[in-house]
């Protein structure tokens, strides 16, 4: 059973990712207080209660891959949203994490 406040902590962490940056599912899980909860982060973002406010498109896999099942239009929509914010991609289509990985802190309680 997942702590009921975990989803809200996930959403607060994702809201802190600035435009032009991405975070990984694992990074968000860690910031939300459940370091091994990357899959739950994916579930929470798939249920994003505030699309357009919670920028779930800024969350990617640890190797920079995009979510093939991005909940709000698929991988191509996620790519276009990120490109529109200036996120850099590698030739193989992954996000250039060296240049675009967010190095933010945990959200306040």
Jmol script that loads the backbone (N, CA, C; Angstrom):
load data "model"
ATOM      1  N   UNK A   1       0.847  -1.191   0.000  1.00  0.00           N
ATOM      2  CA  UNK A   1       0.000   0.000   0.000  1.00  0.00           C
ATOM      3  C   UNK A   1       0.882   1.240   0.000  1.00  0.00           C
ATOM      4  N   UNK A   2       0.557   2.174  -0.851  1.00  0.00           N
ATOM      5  CA  UNK A   2       1.312   3.410  -0.966  1.00  0.00           C
ATOM      6  C   UNK A   2       0.744   4.446   0.002  1.00  0.00           C
ATOM      7  N   UNK A   3       1.634   5.146   0.659  1.00  0.00           N
ATOM      8  CA  UNK A   3       1.257   6.244   1.550  1.00  0.00           C
ATOM      9  C   UNK A   3       0.357   7.202   0.772  1.00  0.00           C
ATOM     10  N   UNK A   4      -0.823   7.536   1.311  1.00  0.00           N
ATOM     11  CA  UNK A   4      -1.757   8.396   0.579  1.00  0.00           C
ATOM     12  C   UNK A   4      -1.181   9.752   0.179  1.00  0.00           C
ATOM     13  N   UNK A   5      -0.233  10.283   0.949  1.00  0.00           N
ATOM     14  CA  UNK A   5       0.361  11.569   0.605  1.00  0.00           C
ATOM     15  C   UNK A   5       1.459  11.474  -0.434  1.00  0.00           C
ATOM     16  N   UNK A   6       1.845  10.245  -0.807  1.00  0.00           N
ATOM     17  CA  UNK A   6       2.953  10.068  -1.755  1.00  0.00           C
ATOM     18  C   UNK A   6       2.631  10.690  -3.107  1.00  0.00           C
ATOM     19  N   UNK A   7       1.433  10.476  -3.625  1.00  0.00           N
ATOM     20  CA  UNK A   7       1.080  11.063  -4.927  1.00  0.00           C
ATOM     21  C   UNK A   7       1.207  12.581  -4.878  1.00  0.00           C
ATOM     22  N   UNK A   8       0.715  13.190  -3.821  1.00  0.00           N
ATOM     23  CA  UNK A   8       0.783  14.655  -3.750  1.00  0.00           C
ATOM     24  C   UNK A   8       2.227  15.125  -3.643  1.00  0.00           C
ATOM     25  N   UNK A   9       3.071  14.394  -2.932  1.00  0.00           N
ATOM     26  CA  UNK A   9       4.501  14.754  -2.862  1.00  0.00           C
ATOM     27  C   UNK A   9       5.156  14.598  -4.230  1.00  0.00           C
ATOM     28  N   UNK A  10       4.730  13.590  -4.981  1.00  0.00           N
ATOM     29  CA  UNK A  10       5.223  13.418  -6.360  1.00  0.00           C
ATOM     30  C   UNK A  10       4.846  14.643  -7.181  1.00  0.00           C
ATOM     31  N   UNK A  11       3.592  15.031  -7.122  1.00  0.00           N
ATOM     32  CA  UNK A  11       3.127  16.170  -7.919  1.00  0.00           C
ATOM     33  C   UNK A  11       3.860  17.458  -7.540  1.00  0.00           C
ATOM     34  N   UNK A  12       4.095  17.670  -6.260  1.00  0.00           N
ATOM     35  CA  UNK A  12       4.827  18.871  -5.828  1.00  0.00           C
ATOM     36  C   UNK A  12       6.259  18.843  -6.352  1.00  0.00           C
ATOM     37  N   UNK A  13       6.900  17.682  -6.324  1.00  0.00           N
ATOM     38  CA  UNK A  13       8.272  17.577  -6.829  1.00  0.00           C
ATOM     39  C   UNK A  13       8.312  17.858  -8.328  1.00  0.00           C
ATOM     40  N   UNK A  14       7.374  17.289  -9.081  1.00  0.00           N
ATOM     41  CA  UNK A  14       7.344  17.482 -10.536  1.00  0.00           C
ATOM     42  C   UNK A  14       7.063  18.942 -10.877  1.00  0.00           C
ATOM     43  N   UNK A  15       6.234  19.600 -10.101  1.00  0.00           N
ATOM     44  CA  UNK A  15       5.935  21.017 -10.356  1.00  0.00           C
ATOM     45  C   UNK A  15       7.169  21.898 -10.212  1.00  0.00           C
ATOM     46  N   UNK A  16       8.179  21.421  -9.505  1.00  0.00           N
ATOM     47  CA  UNK A  16       9.405  22.205  -9.298  1.00  0.00           C
ATOM     48  C   UNK A  16      10.391  22.102 -10.462  1.00  0.00           C
ATOM     49  N   UNK A  17      10.210  21.138 -11.365  1.00  0.00           N
ATOM     50  CA  UNK A  17      11.145  20.977 -12.488  1.00  0.00           C
ATOM     51  C   UNK A  17      10.960  22.167 -13.421  1.00  0.00           C
ATOM     52  N   UNK A  18      12.025  22.947 -13.627  1.00  0.00           N
ATOM     53  CA  UNK A  18      11.865  24.128 -14.485  1.00  0.00           C
ATOM     54  C   UNK A  18      11.800  23.769 -15.972  1.00  0.00           C
ATOM     55  N   UNK A  19      11.180  24.635 -16.777  1.00  0.00           N
ATOM     56  CA  UNK A  19      11.189  24.429 -18.219  1.00  0.00           C
ATOM     57  C   UNK A  19      12.630  24.284 -18.719  1.00  0.00           C
ATOM     58  N   UNK A  20      12.817  23.405 -19.682  1.00  0.00           N
ATOM     59  CA  UNK A  20      14.149  23.175 -20.240  1.00  0.00           C
ATOM     60  C   UNK A  20      14.939  22.113 -19.497  1.00  0.00           C
ATOM     61  N   UNK A  21      14.353  21.569 -18.444  1.00  0.00           N
ATOM     62  CA  UNK A  21      15.003  20.519 -17.652  1.00  0.00           C
ATOM     63  C   UNK A  21      14.088  19.310 -17.562  1.00  0.00           C
ATOM     64  N   UNK A  22      14.681  18.158 -17.245  1.00  0.00           N
ATOM     65  CA  UNK A  22      13.930  16.937 -16.985  1.00  0.00           C
ATOM     66  C   UNK A  22      14.430  16.332 -15.683  1.00  0.00           C
ATOM     67  N   UNK A  23      13.625  15.450 -15.127  1.00  0.00           N
ATOM     68  CA  UNK A  23      14.015  14.644 -13.974  1.00  0.00           C
ATOM     69  C   UNK A  23      13.678  13.202 -14.318  1.00  0.00           C
ATOM     70  N   UNK A  24      14.292  12.264 -13.616  1.00  0.00           N
ATOM     71  CA  UNK A  24      13.986  10.853 -13.838  1.00  0.00           C
ATOM     72  C   UNK A  24      12.896  10.407 -12.865  1.00  0.00           C
ATOM     73  N   UNK A  25      12.242   9.304 -13.210  1.00  0.00           N
ATOM     74  CA  UNK A  25      11.228   8.739 -12.317  1.00  0.00           C
ATOM     75  C   UNK A  25      11.838   8.443 -10.952  1.00  0.00           C
ATOM     76  N   UNK A  26      13.034   7.880 -10.929  1.00  0.00           N
ATOM     77  CA  UNK A  26      13.704   7.560  -9.681  1.00  0.00           C
ATOM     78  C   UNK A  26      14.050   8.797  -8.874  1.00  0.00           C
ATOM     79  N   UNK A  27      14.465   9.838  -9.543  1.00  0.00           N
ATOM     80  CA  UNK A  27      14.796  11.098  -8.879  1.00  0.00           C
ATOM     81  C   UNK A  27      13.554  11.670  -8.194  1.00  0.00           C
ATOM     82  N   UNK A  28      12.424  11.632  -8.884  1.00  0.00           N
ATOM     83  CA  UNK A  28      11.178  12.144  -8.304  1.00  0.00           C
ATOM     84  C   UNK A  28      10.750  11.266  -7.127  1.00  0.00           C
ATOM     85  N   UNK A  29      10.891   9.954  -7.262  1.00  0.00           N
ATOM     86  CA  UNK A  29      10.549   9.055  -6.158  1.00  0.00           C
ATOM     87  C   UNK A  29      11.391   9.387  -4.926  1.00  0.00           C
ATOM     88  N   UNK A  30      12.673   9.611  -5.129  1.00  0.00           N
ATOM     89  CA  UNK A  30      13.562   9.960  -4.028  1.00  0.00           C
ATOM     90  C   UNK A  30      13.124  11.272  -3.378  1.00  0.00           C
ATOM     91  N   UNK A  31      12.872  12.278  -4.195  1.00  0.00           N
ATOM     92  CA  UNK A  31      12.462  13.576  -3.667  1.00  0.00           C
ATOM     93  C   UNK A  31      11.129  13.514  -2.937  1.00  0.00           C
ATOM     94  N   UNK A  32      10.273  12.586  -3.347  1.00  0.00           N
ATOM     95  CA  UNK A  32       8.955  12.444  -2.721  1.00  0.00           C
ATOM     96  C   UNK A  32       9.007  11.537  -1.486  1.00  0.00           C
ATOM     97  N   UNK A  33      10.203  11.026  -1.162  1.00  0.00           N
ATOM     98  CA  UNK A  33      10.354  10.254   0.064  1.00  0.00           C
ATOM     99  C   UNK A  33      10.212   8.753  -0.061  1.00  0.00           C
ATOM    100  N   UNK A  34      10.266   8.227  -1.279  1.00  0.00           N
ATOM    101  CA  UNK A  34      10.139   6.778  -1.489  1.00  0.00           C
ATOM    102  C   UNK A  34      11.152   6.379  -2.565  1.00  0.00           C
ATOM    103  N   UNK A  35      12.448   6.275  -2.188  1.00  0.00           N
ATOM    104  CA  UNK A  35      13.523   6.092  -3.168  1.00  0.00           C
ATOM    105  C   UNK A  35      13.351   4.933  -4.148  1.00  0.00           C
ATOM    106  N   UNK A  36      12.619   3.920  -3.775  1.00  0.00           N
ATOM    107  CA  UNK A  36      12.442   2.774  -4.667  1.00  0.00           C
ATOM    108  C   UNK A  36      11.062   2.798  -5.347  1.00  0.00           C
ATOM    109  N   UNK A  37      10.449   3.949  -5.407  1.00  0.00           N
ATOM    110  CA  UNK A  37       9.087   4.062  -5.907  1.00  0.00           C
ATOM    111  C   UNK A  37       8.947   4.618  -7.311  1.00  0.00           C
ATOM    112  N   UNK A  38       9.925   4.381  -8.177  1.00  0.00           N
ATOM    113  CA  UNK A  38       9.869   4.946  -9.531  1.00  0.00           C
ATOM    114  C   UNK A  38       8.625   4.496 -10.296  1.00  0.00           C
ATOM    115  N   UNK A  39       8.228   3.254 -10.138  1.00  0.00           N
ATOM    116  CA  UNK A  39       7.029   2.774 -10.853  1.00  0.00           C
ATOM    117  C   UNK A  39       5.772   3.481 -10.367  1.00  0.00           C
ATOM    118  N   UNK A  40       5.730   3.742  -9.072  1.00  0.00           N
ATOM    119  CA  UNK A  40       4.568   4.448  -8.521  1.00  0.00           C
ATOM    120  C   UNK A  40       4.533   5.884  -9.057  1.00  0.00           C
ATOM    121  N   UNK A  41       5.708   6.479  -9.257  1.00  0.00           N
ATOM    122  CA  UNK A  41       5.761   7.813  -9.863  1.00  0.00           C
ATOM    123  C   UNK A  41       5.094   7.765 -11.236  1.00  0.00           C
ATOM    124  N   UNK A  42       5.420   6.755 -12.027  1.00  0.00           N
ATOM    125  CA  UNK A  42       4.793   6.609 -13.336  1.00  0.00           C
ATOM    126  C   UNK A  42       3.285   6.484 -13.241  1.00  0.00           C
ATOM    127  N   UNK A  43       2.809   5.699 -12.273  1.00  0.00           N
ATOM    128  CA  UNK A  43       1.369   5.541 -12.073  1.00  0.00           C
ATOM    129  C   UNK A  43       0.725   6.878 -11.694  1.00  0.00           C
ATOM    130  N   UNK A  44       1.376   7.590 -10.795  1.00  0.00           N
ATOM    131  CA  UNK A  44       0.836   8.882 -10.354  1.00  0.00           C
ATOM    132  C   UNK A  44       0.756   9.861 -11.520  1.00  0.00           C
ATOM    133  N   UNK A  45       1.810   9.914 -12.321  1.00  0.00           N
ATOM    134  CA  UNK A  45       1.819  10.862 -13.435  1.00  0.00           C
ATOM    135  C   UNK A  45       0.804  10.478 -14.501  1.00  0.00           C
ATOM    136  N   UNK A  46       0.550   9.199 -14.641  1.00  0.00           N
ATOM    137  CA  UNK A  46      -0.464   8.748 -15.593  1.00  0.00           C
ATOM    138  C   UNK A  46      -1.854   9.218 -15.164  1.00  0.00           C
ATOM    139  N   UNK A  47      -2.002   9.482 -13.870  1.00  0.00           N
ATOM    140  CA  UNK A  47      -3.281   9.956 -13.309  1.00  0.00           C
ATOM    141  C   UNK A  47      -3.229  11.455 -13.000  1.00  0.00           C
ATOM    142  N   UNK A  48      -2.329  12.176 -13.607  1.00  0.00           N
ATOM    143  CA  UNK A  48      -2.121  13.595 -13.342  1.00  0.00           C
ATOM    144  C   UNK A  48      -3.459  14.323 -13.185  1.00  0.00           C
ATOM    145  N   UNK A  49      -3.765  14.801 -11.971  1.00  0.00           N
ATOM    146  CA  UNK A  49      -5.048  15.462 -11.755  1.00  0.00           C
ATOM    147  C   UNK A  49      -5.080  16.912 -12.237  1.00  0.00           C
ATOM    148  N   UNK A  50      -3.913  17.460 -12.569  1.00  0.00           N
ATOM    149  CA  UNK A  50      -3.839  18.861 -12.984  1.00  0.00           C
ATOM    150  C   UNK A  50      -2.982  19.008 -14.241  1.00  0.00           C
ATOM    151  N   UNK A  51      -3.425  18.415 -15.372  1.00  0.00           N
ATOM    152  CA  UNK A  51      -2.657  18.563 -16.606  1.00  0.00           C
ATOM    153  C   UNK A  51      -2.474  20.046 -16.937  1.00  0.00           C
ATOM    154  N   UNK A  52      -1.297  20.387 -17.405  1.00  0.00           N
ATOM    155  CA  UNK A  52      -1.002  21.775 -17.702  1.00  0.00           C
ATOM    156  C   UNK A  52      -0.429  22.517 -16.508  1.00  0.00           C
ATOM    157  N   UNK A  53      -0.638  21.987 -15.312  1.00  0.00           N
ATOM    158  CA  UNK A  53      -0.075  22.559 -14.094  1.00  0.00           C
ATOM    159  C   UNK A  53       1.087  21.681 -13.621  1.00  0.00           C
ATOM    160  N   UNK A  54       0.850  20.375 -13.592  1.00  0.00           N
ATOM    161  CA  UNK A  54       1.889  19.414 -13.227  1.00  0.00           C
ATOM    162  C   UNK A  54       2.558  18.981 -14.528  1.00  0.00           C
ATOM    163  N   UNK A  55       3.792  19.404 -14.761  1.00  0.00           N
ATOM    164  CA  UNK A  55       4.447  19.140 -16.053  1.00  0.00           C
ATOM    165  C   UNK A  55       5.026  17.724 -16.137  1.00  0.00           C
ATOM    166  N   UNK A  56       4.143  16.734 -16.194  1.00  0.00           N
ATOM    167  CA  UNK A  56       4.600  15.343 -16.195  1.00  0.00           C
ATOM    168  C   UNK A  56       5.446  15.003 -17.415  1.00  0.00           C
ATOM    169  N   UNK A  57       5.372  15.795 -18.464  1.00  0.00           N
ATOM    170  CA  UNK A  57       6.202  15.545 -19.647  1.00  0.00           C
ATOM    171  C   UNK A  57       7.685  15.730 -19.356  1.00  0.00           C
ATOM    172  N   UNK A  58       8.017  16.362 -18.228  1.00  0.00           N
ATOM    173  CA  UNK A  58       9.417  16.605 -17.870  1.00  0.00           C
ATOM    174  C   UNK A  58      10.052  15.443 -17.106  1.00  0.00           C
ATOM    175  N   UNK A  59       9.349  14.326 -16.986  1.00  0.00           N
ATOM    176  CA  UNK A  59       9.876  13.162 -16.285  1.00  0.00           C
ATOM    177  C   UNK A  59      10.185  12.072 -17.315  1.00  0.00           C
ATOM    178  N   UNK A  60      11.414  11.553 -17.259  1.00  0.00           N
ATOM    179  CA  UNK A  60      11.898  10.579 -18.234  1.00  0.00           C
ATOM    180  C   UNK A  60      12.548   9.395 -17.509  1.00  0.00           C
ATOM    181  N   UNK A  61      12.859   8.365 -18.265  1.00  0.00           N
ATOM    182  CA  UNK A  61      13.560   7.217 -17.710  1.00  0.00           C
ATOM    183  C   UNK A  61      15.001   7.584 -17.386  1.00  0.00           C
ATOM    184  N   UNK A  62      15.644   6.790 -16.560  1.00  0.00           N
ATOM    185  CA  UNK A  62      16.997   7.110 -16.081  1.00  0.00           C
ATOM    186  C   UNK A  62      18.045   7.167 -17.183  1.00  0.00           C
ATOM    187  N   UNK A  63      17.744   6.590 -18.343  1.00  0.00           N
ATOM    188  CA  UNK A  63      18.690   6.667 -19.463  1.00  0.00           C
ATOM    189  C   UNK A  63      18.291   7.747 -20.468  1.00  0.00           C
ATOM    190  N   UNK A  64      17.278   8.539 -20.127  1.00  0.00           N
ATOM    191  CA  UNK A  64      16.846   9.629 -20.992  1.00  0.00           C
ATOM    192  C   UNK A  64      15.755   9.261 -21.983  1.00  0.00           C
ATOM    193  N   UNK A  65      15.329   7.986 -21.971  1.00  0.00           N
ATOM    194  CA  UNK A  65      14.243   7.609 -22.882  1.00  0.00           C
ATOM    195  C   UNK A  65      12.939   8.257 -22.451  1.00  0.00           C
ATOM    196  N   UNK A  66      12.077   8.485 -23.417  1.00  0.00           N
ATOM    197  CA  UNK A  66      10.758   9.032 -23.154  1.00  0.00           C
ATOM    198  C   UNK A  66       9.774   7.891 -22.911  1.00  0.00           C
ATOM    199  N   UNK A  67       8.642   8.207 -22.335  1.00  0.00           N
ATOM    200  CA  UNK A  67       7.617   7.205 -22.047  1.00  0.00           C
ATOM    201  C   UNK A  67       6.817   6.909 -23.307  1.00  0.00           C
ATOM    202  N   UNK A  68       6.916   5.679 -23.788  1.00  0.00           N
ATOM    203  CA  UNK A  68       6.165   5.289 -24.987  1.00  0.00           C
ATOM    204  C   UNK A  68       4.666   5.443 -24.753  1.00  0.00           C
ATOM    205  N   UNK A  69       4.241   5.292 -23.518  1.00  0.00           N
ATOM    206  CA  UNK A  69       2.816   5.408 -23.194  1.00  0.00           C
ATOM    207  C   UNK A  69       2.524   6.708 -22.460  1.00  0.00           C
ATOM    208  N   UNK A  70       3.203   7.787 -22.845  1.00  0.00           N
ATOM    209  CA  UNK A  70       2.954   9.089 -22.233  1.00  0.00           C
ATOM    210  C   UNK A  70       1.452   9.348 -22.240  1.00  0.00           C
ATOM    211  N   UNK A  71       0.898   9.587 -21.076  1.00  0.00           N
ATOM    212  CA  UNK A  71      -0.555   9.619 -20.890  1.00  0.00           C
ATOM    213  C   UNK A  71      -1.273  10.716 -21.665  1.00  0.00           C
ATOM    214  N   UNK A  72      -0.569  11.740 -22.061  1.00  0.00           N
ATOM    215  CA  UNK A  72      -1.259  12.879 -22.661  1.00  0.00           C
ATOM    216  C   UNK A  72      -0.898  13.066 -24.123  1.00  0.00           C
ATOM    217  N   UNK A  73      -0.882  11.955 -24.871  1.00  0.00           N
ATOM    218  CA  UNK A  73      -0.698  12.042 -26.302  1.00  0.00           C
ATOM    219  C   UNK A  73       0.408  11.193 -26.874  1.00  0.00           C
ATOM    220  N   UNK A  74       1.136  10.470 -26.066  1.00  0.00           N
ATOM    221  CA  UNK A  74       2.173   9.577 -26.568  1.00  0.00           C
ATOM    222  C   UNK A  74       3.548  10.215 -26.586  1.00  0.00           C
ATOM    223  N   UNK A  75       4.524   9.399 -26.936  1.00  0.00           N
ATOM    224  CA  UNK A  75       5.941   9.785 -26.918  1.00  0.00           C
ATOM    225  C   UNK A  75       6.241  10.990 -27.799  1.00  0.00           C
ATOM    226  N   UNK A  76       5.606  11.061 -28.959  1.00  0.00           N
ATOM    227  CA  UNK A  76       5.894  12.190 -29.861  1.00  0.00           C
ATOM    228  C   UNK A  76       5.422  13.515 -29.279  1.00  0.00           C
ATOM    229  N   UNK A  77       4.303  13.503 -28.578  1.00  0.00           N
ATOM    230  CA  UNK A  77       3.817  14.723 -27.922  1.00  0.00           C
ATOM    231  C   UNK A  77       4.782  15.123 -26.818  1.00  0.00           C
ATOM    232  N   UNK A  78       5.233  14.143 -26.020  1.00  0.00           N
ATOM    233  CA  UNK A  78       6.197  14.430 -24.960  1.00  0.00           C
ATOM    234  C   UNK A  78       7.464  15.045 -25.548  1.00  0.00           C
ATOM    235  N   UNK A  79       7.954  14.476 -26.643  1.00  0.00           N
ATOM    236  CA  UNK A  79       9.165  14.994 -27.296  1.00  0.00           C
ATOM    237  C   UNK A  79       8.956  16.435 -27.751  1.00  0.00           C
ATOM    238  N   UNK A  80       7.823  16.712 -28.357  1.00  0.00           N
ATOM    239  CA  UNK A  80       7.559  18.060 -28.849  1.00  0.00           C
ATOM    240  C   UNK A  80       7.425  19.064 -27.713  1.00  0.00           C
ATOM    241  N   UNK A  81       6.776  18.664 -26.624  1.00  0.00           N
ATOM    242  CA  UNK A  81       6.669  19.554 -25.468  1.00  0.00           C
ATOM    243  C   UNK A  81       8.061  19.882 -24.916  1.00  0.00           C
ATOM    244  N   UNK A  82       8.906  18.865 -24.812  1.00  0.00           N
ATOM    245  CA  UNK A  82      10.266  19.082 -24.302  1.00  0.00           C
ATOM    246  C   UNK A  82      11.089  19.933 -25.261  1.00  0.00           C
ATOM    247  N   UNK A  83      11.002  19.632 -26.539  1.00  0.00           N
ATOM    248  CA  UNK A  83      11.737  20.444 -27.538  1.00  0.00           C
ATOM    249  C   UNK A  83      11.308  21.902 -27.474  1.00  0.00           C
ATOM    250  N   UNK A  84      10.014  22.116 -27.294  1.00  0.00           N
ATOM    251  CA  UNK A  84       9.486  23.474 -27.199  1.00  0.00           C
ATOM    252  C   UNK A  84      10.038  24.240 -26.004  1.00  0.00           C
ATOM    253  N   UNK A  85      10.509  23.518 -25.005  1.00  0.00           N
ATOM    254  CA  UNK A  85      11.103  24.139 -23.824  1.00  0.00           C
ATOM    255  C   UNK A  85      12.622  24.224 -23.918  1.00  0.00           C
ATOM    256  N   UNK A  86      13.186  23.723 -25.014  1.00  0.00           N
ATOM    257  CA  UNK A  86      14.631  23.795 -25.197  1.00  0.00           C
ATOM    258  C   UNK A  86      15.411  22.600 -24.684  1.00  0.00           C
ATOM    259  N   UNK A  87      14.739  21.493 -24.383  1.00  0.00           N
ATOM    260  CA  UNK A  87      15.437  20.287 -23.939  1.00  0.00           C
ATOM    261  C   UNK A  87      16.228  19.718 -25.109  1.00  0.00           C
ATOM    262  N   UNK A  88      17.462  19.301 -24.828  1.00  0.00           N
ATOM    263  CA  UNK A  88      18.365  18.763 -25.845  1.00  0.00           C
ATOM    264  C   UNK A  88      18.214  17.248 -25.938  1.00  0.00           C
ATOM    265  N   UNK A  89      18.303  16.743 -27.161  1.00  0.00           N
ATOM    266  CA  UNK A  89      18.213  15.311 -27.410  1.00  0.00           C
ATOM    267  C   UNK A  89      19.500  14.802 -28.044  1.00  0.00           C
ATOM    268  N   UNK A  90      19.797  13.551 -27.763  1.00  0.00           N
ATOM    269  CA  UNK A  90      20.940  12.870 -28.363  1.00  0.00           C
ATOM    270  C   UNK A  90      20.517  12.325 -29.733  1.00  0.00           C
ATOM    271  N   UNK A  91      21.475  11.956 -30.586  1.00  0.00           N
ATOM    272  CA  UNK A  91      21.122  11.432 -31.909  1.00  0.00           C
ATOM    273  C   UNK A  91      20.208  10.200 -31.868  1.00  0.00           C
ATOM    274  N   UNK A  92      20.274   9.411 -30.800  1.00  0.00           N
ATOM    275  CA  UNK A  92      19.429   8.213 -30.721  1.00  0.00           C
ATOM    276  C   UNK A  92      18.032   8.502 -30.167  1.00  0.00           C
ATOM    277  N   UNK A  93      17.708   9.782 -29.918  1.00  0.00           N
ATOM    278  CA  UNK A  93      16.374  10.157 -29.490  1.00  0.00           C
ATOM    279  C   UNK A  93      16.189  10.312 -27.995  1.00  0.00           C
ATOM    280  N   UNK A  94      17.191   9.943 -27.213  1.00  0.00           N
ATOM    281  CA  UNK A  94      17.087  10.103 -25.763  1.00  0.00           C
ATOM    282  C   UNK A  94      17.393  11.546 -25.382  1.00  0.00           C
ATOM    283  N   UNK A  95      16.854  11.970 -24.231  1.00  0.00           N
ATOM    284  CA  UNK A  95      17.170  13.299 -23.706  1.00  0.00           C
ATOM    285  C   UNK A  95      18.646  13.316 -23.305  1.00  0.00           C
ATOM    286  N   UNK A  96      19.317  14.407 -23.585  1.00  0.00           N
ATOM    287  CA  UNK A  96      20.713  14.578 -23.176  1.00  0.00           C
ATOM    288  C   UNK A  96      20.710  14.945 -21.693  1.00  0.00           C
ATOM    289  N   UNK A  97      20.809  13.918 -20.848  1.00  0.00           N
ATOM    290  CA  UNK A  97      20.734  14.135 -19.402  1.00  0.00           C
ATOM    291  C   UNK A  97      21.925  14.925 -18.878  1.00  0.00           C
ATOM    292  N   UNK A  98      23.048  14.811 -19.546  1.00  0.00           N
ATOM    293  CA  UNK A  98      24.219  15.569 -19.100  1.00  0.00           C
ATOM    294  C   UNK A  98      23.952  17.074 -19.164  1.00  0.00           C
ATOM    295  N   UNK A  99      23.158  17.474 -20.125  1.00  0.00           N
ATOM    296  CA  UNK A  99      22.874  18.902 -20.302  1.00  0.00           C
ATOM    297  C   UNK A  99      21.551  19.351 -19.692  1.00  0.00           C
ATOM    298  N   UNK A 100      20.598  18.442 -19.567  1.00  0.00           N
ATOM    299  CA  UNK A 100      19.235  18.859 -19.216  1.00  0.00           C
ATOM    300  C   UNK A 100      18.674  18.268 -17.929  1.00  0.00           C
ATOM    301  N   UNK A 101      19.451  17.459 -17.210  1.00  0.00           N
ATOM    302  CA  UNK A 101      18.934  16.873 -15.972  1.00  0.00           C
ATOM    303  C   UNK A 101      18.833  17.929 -14.888  1.00  0.00           C
ATOM    304  N   UNK A 102      17.666  18.044 -14.301  1.00  0.00           N
ATOM    305  CA  UNK A 102      17.415  18.972 -13.209  1.00  0.00           C
ATOM    306  C   UNK A 102      18.164  18.514 -11.966  1.00  0.00           C
ATOM    307  N   UNK A 103      18.752  19.426 -11.284  1.00  0.00           N
ATOM    308  CA  UNK A 103      19.494  19.100 -10.079  1.00  0.00           C
ATOM    309  C   UNK A 103      18.854  19.795  -8.879  1.00  0.00           C
ATOM    310  N   UNK A 104      17.535  19.717  -8.816  1.00  0.00           N
ATOM    311  CA  UNK A 104      16.775  20.410  -7.778  1.00  0.00           C
ATOM    312  C   UNK A 104      16.756  19.701  -6.447  1.00  0.00           C
ATOM    313  N   UNK A 105      16.183  20.361  -5.496  1.00  0.00           N
ATOM    314  CA  UNK A 105      16.066  19.862  -4.133  1.00  0.00           C
ATOM    315  C   UNK A 105      14.668  19.339  -3.875  1.00  0.00           C
ATOM    316  N   UNK A 106      14.518  18.708  -2.720  1.00  0.00           N
ATOM    317  CA  UNK A 106      13.214  18.179  -2.305  1.00  0.00           C
ATOM    318  C   UNK A 106      12.268  19.338  -2.034  1.00  0.00           C
ATOM    319  N   UNK A 107      10.985  19.144  -2.384  1.00  0.00           N
ATOM    320  CA  UNK A 107       9.995  20.190  -2.091  1.00  0.00           C
ATOM    321  C   UNK A 107       9.775  20.297  -0.596  1.00  0.00           C
ATOM    322  N   UNK A 108       9.390  21.469  -0.159  1.00  0.00           N
ATOM    323  CA  UNK A 108       9.108  21.639   1.270  1.00  0.00           C
ATOM    324  C   UNK A 108       7.779  20.970   1.609  1.00  0.00           C
ATOM    325  N   UNK A 109       7.646  20.575   2.852  1.00  0.00           N
ATOM    326  CA  UNK A 109       6.445  19.823   3.282  1.00  0.00           C
ATOM    327  C   UNK A 109       5.205  20.660   3.314  1.00  0.00           C
TER     328      UNK A 109
END
end "model"
wireframe off; spacefill off
backbone 0.3
color backbone group
